[in-house]
Amino acid sequence: MSFDDRTMRLDDSPRDRVRQVHPSIICTAVYWNGRRAGYVVSLNGKTIASATQAYQAWLLAEAKLL
């Protein structure tokens, strides 16, 4: 998938783009001392990306996978 293969839509998100190619990928919230510390995106049990915001974690995962 490249930028020429898709059209830009208002609801276009890195999560949707990554899930088109890897439907089994998941994003999990990570908690520390009862507070949400960040998000981890993993594929088949392997961590692909992590960030303090879910959107940023999906962006990093997209950059690594696509």
C-alpha positions as CSV (number, residue, x, y, z in Angstrom):
1,M,0.0,0.0,0.0
2,S,1.3,3.4,-0.9
3,F,0.0,6.9,-0.8
4,D,-1.1,6.6,-4.4
5,D,-3.2,3.4,-3.7
6,R,-5.6,5.1,-1.4
7,T,-7.7,8.3,-1.3
8,M,-7.5,10.6,1.6
9,R,-10.8,10.8,3.6
10,L,-11.7,12.7,6.7
11,D,-12.1,9.4,8.6
12,D,-8.8,8.0,7.3
13,S,-6.7,6.9,10.3
14,P,-3.4,5.1,10.7
15,R,-5.3,2.4,12.7
16,D,-7.6,1.7,9.7
17,R,-4.7,1.6,7.2
18,V,-2.6,-0.8,9.4
19,R,-5.6,-3.0,10.0
20,Q,-6.3,-3.4,6.3
21,V,-2.9,-5.1,5.9
22,H,-2.6,-6.8,9.3
23,P,-6.2,-7.5,10.7
24,S,-4.9,-9.3,13.8
25,I,-2.9,-6.2,15.1
26,I,-4.1,-4.9,18.5
27,C,-3.5,-1.8,20.6
28,T,-3.5,-2.2,24.4
29,A,-3.5,0.4,27.1
30,V,-0.7,0.1,29.6
31,Y,-1.4,1.1,33.3
32,W,1.1,2.0,36.0
33,N,-0.1,2.6,39.6
34,G,-3.7,2.8,38.5
35,R,-3.1,5.4,35.8
36,R,-2.9,4.9,32.1
37,A,0.8,5.3,31.2
38,G,0.6,4.7,27.4
39,Y,-0.3,2.3,24.6
40,V,1.4,-0.6,23.0
41,V,0.6,-1.9,19.5
42,S,1.5,-5.5,19.0
43,L,1.3,-8.1,16.2
44,N,1.4,-11.8,16.9
45,G,2.7,-11.2,20.4
46,K,5.5,-8.9,19.3
47,T,5.6,-5.2,20.2
48,I,5.6,-3.1,17.1
49,A,5.2,0.4,18.6
50,S,4.5,2.2,21.9
51,A,3.7,5.8,22.8
52,T,1.8,7.8,25.4
53,Q,-1.1,8.5,23.0
54,A,-2.9,5.8,21.0
55,Y,-2.8,7.8,17.8
56,Q,0.9,8.2,18.0
57,A,1.4,4.5,18.7
58,W,-0.6,3.7,15.5
59,L,1.4,6.2,13.5
60,L,4.6,4.5,14.6
61,A,3.3,1.1,13.8
62,E,2.2,2.3,10.4
63,A,5.7,3.6,9.7
64,K,7.3,0.3,10.6
65,L,4.8,-2.0,8.9
66,L,3.8,-0.2,5.7
